Amino acid sequence: MGFITTRDGINLHVKDSGVGPAVLLIHGWPLTGDMWEYQTLALQEAGYRVIAYDRRGFGQSSHPIGPYDYDTLAEDLATIINTLELSDVTLVGFSMGGGEVARYLSRHGSALVRSTVLISTVLPGLMRSSANPDGIDFELIAEMKSSIRKDRFHFLRQFMRTFYGVSTLFHPVSDAILDWSFLLAVMASPMATLECIEAWGTTDFTADMPAFAGVPTLVIHGTDDSCVPVEISSARAALLIPHARFTTYESAPHGLFASHHEQLNSDLLGFLGARS
Protein backbone atom coordinates (compact mmCIF):
# COMPACT_ATOMS: atom_id res chain seq x y z
CA MET A 1 0.00 0.00 0.00
CA GLY A 2 1.32 3.44 -0.88
CA PHE A 3 -0.92 5.97 0.89
CA ILE A 4 -3.63 6.06 3.52
CA THR A 5 -5.86 9.14 3.70
CA THR A 6 -6.89 10.61 7.05
CA ARG A 7 -10.24 12.17 7.92
CA ASP A 8 -8.87 15.65 7.22
CA GLY A 9 -7.55 14.65 3.79
CA ILE A 10 -3.88 14.08 4.61
CA ASN A 11 -2.14 11.34 2.62
CA LEU A 12 0.19 9.31 4.81
CA HIS A 13 2.91 7.38 3.01
CA VAL A 14 2.90 3.81 4.34
CA LYS A 15 5.21 0.87 3.71
CA ASP A 16 3.64 -2.49 4.57
CA SER A 17 5.62 -5.66 3.92
CA GLY A 18 6.02 -9.18 5.16
CA VAL A 19 3.68 -11.79 6.62
CA GLY A 20 3.33 -12.60 10.29
CA PRO A 21 2.68 -10.78 13.56
CA ALA A 22 2.37 -7.05 12.88
CA VAL A 23 4.94 -4.51 14.08
CA LEU A 24 4.19 -0.83 13.43
CA LEU A 25 7.21 1.50 13.51
CA ILE A 26 6.79 5.22 14.32
CA HIS A 27 9.71 7.45 13.41
CA GLY A 28 11.32 10.31 15.25
CA TRP A 29 11.91 13.96 14.46
CA PRO A 30 13.18 15.07 11.98
CA LEU A 31 13.43 11.84 9.98
CA THR A 32 10.98 9.59 8.09
CA GLY A 33 9.81 6.01 8.28
CA ASP A 34 12.90 5.03 6.32
CA MET A 35 15.01 5.55 9.47
CA TRP A 36 13.97 2.01 10.46
CA GLU A 37 15.99 0.32 7.69
CA TYR A 38 18.06 -1.88 10.02
CA GLN A 39 15.03 -2.90 12.08
CA THR A 40 12.76 -3.46 9.08
CA LEU A 41 15.18 -5.93 7.50
CA ALA A 42 15.75 -7.80 10.77
CA LEU A 43 12.02 -8.05 11.45
CA GLN A 44 11.20 -9.17 7.91
CA GLU A 45 13.86 -11.86 8.04
CA ALA A 46 12.50 -13.04 11.40
CA GLY A 47 9.00 -13.50 9.98
CA TYR A 48 7.16 -10.34 10.99
CA ARG A 49 4.85 -8.05 9.06
CA VAL A 50 6.43 -4.60 9.21
CA ILE A 51 4.56 -1.32 8.77
CA ALA A 52 6.34 2.03 8.74
CA TYR A 53 4.93 5.40 7.72
CA ASP A 54 5.97 9.00 7.29
CA ARG A 55 4.35 11.33 9.80
CA ARG A 56 2.25 14.12 8.26
CA GLY A 57 4.59 16.86 7.09
CA PHE A 58 7.53 14.47 6.68
CA GLY A 59 8.93 12.36 3.89
CA GLN A 60 6.45 11.47 1.17
CA SER A 61 3.32 12.18 3.23
CA SER A 62 1.28 15.33 2.65
CA HIS A 63 2.84 18.57 3.92
CA PRO A 64 -0.03 20.54 5.44
CA ILE A 65 0.32 23.82 7.33
CA GLY A 66 -1.03 21.92 10.33
CA PRO A 67 -2.14 20.80 12.79
CA TYR A 68 0.80 18.95 14.37
CA ASP A 69 -0.42 18.46 17.93
CA TYR A 70 -0.33 14.99 19.45
CA ASP A 71 -4.10 14.50 19.40
CA THR A 72 -3.94 14.87 15.61
CA LEU A 73 -0.84 12.70 15.26
CA ALA A 74 -2.42 9.97 17.39
CA GLU A 75 -5.51 10.01 15.18
CA ASP A 76 -3.23 9.56 12.15
CA LEU A 77 -1.80 6.47 13.84
CA ALA A 78 -5.32 5.22 14.61
CA THR A 79 -6.29 5.71 10.96
CA ILE A 80 -3.40 3.50 9.86
CA ILE A 81 -4.24 0.79 12.40
CA ASN A 82 -7.92 0.80 11.45
CA THR A 83 -7.41 1.01 7.69
CA LEU A 84 -4.98 -1.91 7.72
CA GLU A 85 -7.30 -3.76 10.12
CA LEU A 86 -4.43 -4.44 12.48
CA SER A 87 -4.94 -6.33 15.72
CA ASP A 88 -2.50 -7.77 18.21
CA VAL A 89 -0.01 -5.22 16.86
CA THR A 90 3.22 -4.14 18.52
CA LEU A 91 3.74 -0.37 18.43
CA VAL A 92 7.37 0.77 18.34
CA GLY A 93 7.97 4.48 18.87
CA PHE A 94 11.29 6.27 18.60
CA SER A 95 11.89 9.67 20.23
CA MET A 96 8.90 11.86 19.32
CA GLY A 97 7.16 8.69 18.11
CA GLY A 98 6.72 7.53 21.69
CA GLY A 99 4.26 10.37 22.11
CA GLU A 100 1.98 8.95 19.43
CA VAL A 101 2.04 5.58 21.18
CA ALA A 102 1.08 7.10 24.53
CA ARG A 103 -1.63 9.38 23.15
CA TYR A 104 -3.07 6.60 20.96
CA LEU A 105 -3.40 4.31 23.99
CA SER A 106 -5.03 7.00 26.10
CA ARG A 107 -7.51 7.93 23.36
CA HIS A 108 -8.25 4.50 21.88
CA GLY A 109 -7.23 1.96 24.49
CA SER A 110 -5.11 -1.15 24.05
CA ALA A 111 -7.63 -3.62 22.61
CA LEU A 112 -5.74 -3.82 19.31
CA VAL A 113 -2.26 -3.60 20.84
CA ARG A 114 -0.19 -6.61 21.88
CA SER A 115 2.82 -4.75 23.24
CA THR A 116 4.80 -1.52 22.95
CA VAL A 117 8.46 -0.61 22.58
CA LEU A 118 9.69 2.87 23.49
CA ILE A 119 13.12 3.76 22.13
CA SER A 120 14.86 7.00 23.17
CA THR A 121 11.44 8.58 23.63
CA VAL A 122 10.37 11.95 24.99
CA LEU A 123 7.93 10.33 27.44
CA PRO A 124 6.61 11.37 29.90
CA GLY A 125 7.56 14.95 28.92
CA LEU A 126 10.71 17.00 28.60
CA MET A 127 9.81 20.44 29.96
CA ARG A 128 11.12 21.53 33.32
CA SER A 129 8.54 21.25 36.07
CA SER A 130 8.24 20.34 39.73
CA ALA A 131 7.98 16.71 38.65
CA ASN A 132 10.90 17.09 36.23
CA PRO A 133 13.27 19.67 37.78
CA ASP A 134 16.12 18.79 35.42
CA GLY A 135 13.96 19.13 32.31
CA ILE A 136 14.50 21.56 29.45
CA ASP A 137 13.50 25.22 29.37
CA PHE A 138 11.30 26.70 26.68
CA GLU A 139 14.23 28.91 25.66
CA LEU A 140 15.91 25.85 24.14
CA ILE A 141 12.83 25.22 21.98
CA ALA A 142 12.83 28.86 20.91
CA GLU A 143 16.54 28.74 20.05
CA MET A 144 16.12 25.63 17.92
CA LYS A 145 13.22 27.18 16.01
CA SER A 146 15.16 30.40 15.48
CA SER A 147 18.14 28.47 14.08
CA ILE A 148 15.88 26.54 11.72
CA ARG A 149 14.27 29.71 10.45
CA LYS A 150 17.70 31.19 9.82
CA ASP A 151 19.22 28.19 8.01
CA ARG A 152 17.31 24.93 8.25
CA PHE A 153 19.88 23.03 6.22
CA HIS A 154 22.87 24.08 8.34
CA PHE A 155 20.93 23.34 11.52
CA LEU A 156 20.00 19.83 10.38
CA ARG A 157 23.51 19.08 9.18
CA GLN A 158 24.93 19.98 12.59
CA PHE A 159 22.07 18.38 14.48
CA MET A 160 22.77 14.99 12.93
CA ARG A 161 26.20 14.97 14.52
CA THR A 162 24.63 15.49 17.94
CA PHE A 163 21.88 13.00 17.11
CA TYR A 164 24.44 10.25 16.57
CA GLY A 165 26.99 11.39 19.16
CA VAL A 166 29.65 12.27 16.60
CA SER A 167 32.65 14.23 17.88
CA THR A 168 36.35 14.56 17.21
CA LEU A 169 37.06 11.42 19.20
CA PHE A 170 33.90 9.40 18.63
CA HIS A 171 32.23 8.46 15.37
CA PRO A 172 29.50 5.87 16.15
CA VAL A 173 28.13 5.97 12.59
CA SER A 174 29.62 6.44 9.15
CA ASP A 175 29.64 9.69 7.20
CA ALA A 176 27.29 7.97 4.78
CA ILE A 177 24.68 7.50 7.55
CA LEU A 178 25.05 11.16 8.49
CA ASP A 179 24.44 12.14 4.86
CA TRP A 180 21.48 9.75 4.56
CA SER A 181 19.90 11.08 7.73
CA PHE A 182 20.34 14.67 6.57
CA LEU A 183 18.59 13.83 3.31
CA LEU A 184 15.68 12.25 5.17
CA ALA A 185 15.43 15.27 7.45
CA VAL A 186 15.31 17.88 4.68
CA MET A 187 12.38 16.05 3.08
CA ALA A 188 10.15 17.45 5.82
CA SER A 189 8.35 20.73 5.27
CA PRO A 190 9.78 23.72 7.16
CA MET A 191 6.42 24.13 8.90
CA ALA A 192 6.32 20.53 10.13
CA THR A 193 9.94 20.75 11.25
CA LEU A 194 9.13 23.82 13.35
CA GLU A 195 5.73 22.78 14.69
CA CYS A 196 6.83 19.31 15.72
CA ILE A 197 9.60 20.78 17.87
CA GLU A 198 6.83 22.51 19.78
CA ALA A 199 4.88 19.25 20.01
CA TRP A 200 7.62 16.96 21.29
CA GLY A 201 9.29 19.64 23.34
CA THR A 202 6.33 20.98 25.30
CA THR A 203 3.71 18.20 25.50
CA ASP A 204 3.22 16.67 28.95
CA PHE A 205 2.23 13.00 28.62
CA THR A 206 1.87 12.32 32.35
CA ALA A 207 -1.89 11.90 32.06
CA ASP A 208 -1.42 9.43 29.17
CA MET A 209 0.95 7.10 31.00
CA PRO A 210 -1.69 5.08 32.91
CA ALA A 211 -2.93 3.85 29.51
CA PHE A 212 0.15 1.58 29.33
CA ALA A 213 -1.19 -0.49 32.24
CA GLY A 214 -1.54 -4.09 31.20
CA VAL A 215 0.46 -3.58 27.99
CA PRO A 216 3.84 -5.37 27.98
CA THR A 217 6.36 -2.60 27.34
CA LEU A 218 10.08 -2.48 26.61
CA VAL A 219 11.84 0.83 27.27
CA ILE A 220 15.31 1.43 25.74
CA HIS A 221 17.54 4.49 25.99
CA GLY A 222 21.20 5.37 25.50
CA THR A 223 23.23 6.71 28.43
CA ASP A 224 24.99 9.27 26.21
CA ASP A 225 21.84 10.67 24.60
CA SER A 226 22.37 14.43 24.54
CA CYS A 227 19.21 15.12 22.52
CA VAL A 228 16.81 13.49 24.98
CA PRO A 229 18.75 12.73 28.17
CA VAL A 230 17.64 9.47 29.73
CA GLU A 231 17.30 10.93 33.23
CA ILE A 232 14.53 13.31 32.23
CA SER A 233 12.71 10.90 29.93
CA SER A 234 12.82 7.10 29.83
CA ALA A 235 14.05 6.69 33.41
CA ARG A 236 10.92 8.52 34.52
CA ALA A 237 8.65 6.80 32.00
CA ALA A 238 9.73 3.34 33.15
CA LEU A 239 8.63 4.18 36.69
CA LEU A 240 5.18 5.17 35.43
CA ILE A 241 4.57 2.02 33.36
CA PRO A 242 3.75 -1.01 35.52
CA HIS A 243 6.15 -3.90 34.94
CA ALA A 244 7.99 -2.11 32.12
CA ARG A 245 11.27 -3.71 31.09
CA PHE A 246 13.83 -0.89 31.13
CA THR A 247 17.29 -1.22 29.62
CA THR A 248 20.01 1.31 28.89
CA TYR A 249 22.73 1.08 26.27
CA GLU A 250 26.03 2.20 27.66
CA SER A 251 27.55 5.14 25.74
CA ALA A 252 24.77 5.02 23.12
CA PRO A 253 23.60 8.31 21.54
CA HIS A 254 20.07 9.29 20.60
CA GLY A 255 20.19 7.60 17.18
CA LEU A 256 20.94 4.17 18.58
CA PHE A 257 18.70 2.53 15.96
CA ALA A 258 21.72 2.95 13.66
CA SER A 259 24.72 3.25 15.98
CA HIS A 260 23.69 0.21 18.05
CA HIS A 261 21.42 -1.52 15.56
CA GLU A 262 22.66 -5.05 16.24
CA GLN A 263 22.00 -4.71 19.97
CA LEU A 264 18.64 -3.08 19.37
CA ASN A 265 17.54 -5.68 16.83
CA SER A 266 18.50 -8.47 19.20
CA ASP A 267 16.58 -6.92 22.10
CA LEU A 268 13.58 -6.12 19.90
CA LEU A 269 13.36 -9.65 18.49
CA GLY A 270 13.89 -11.14 21.94
CA PHE A 271 11.03 -9.08 23.36
CA LEU A 272 8.73 -9.88 20.46
CA GLY A 273 9.58 -13.57 20.70
CA ALA A 274 8.80 -13.58 24.40
CA ARG A 275 5.39 -12.13 23.57
CA SER A 276 4.58 -14.81 20.94
Secondary structure, 3 states (H helix, E strand, C coil): CCEEECCCCCEEEEEEECCCCEEEEECCCCCCHHHHHHHHHHHHHCCCEEEEECCCCCCCCCCCCCCCCHHHHHHHHHHHHHHCCCCCEEEEEECCHHHHHHHHHHHHCCCCEEEEEEECCCCCCCECCCCCCCCECHHHHHHHHHHHHHHHHHHHHHHHHHHCCCCCCCCCCCHHHHHHHHHHHHCCCHHHHHHHHHHHHHCCCHHHHHHHCCCCEEEEEECCCCCCCHHHCHHHHHHHCCCCEEEEECCCCCCHHHHCHHHHHHHHHHHHHHHC
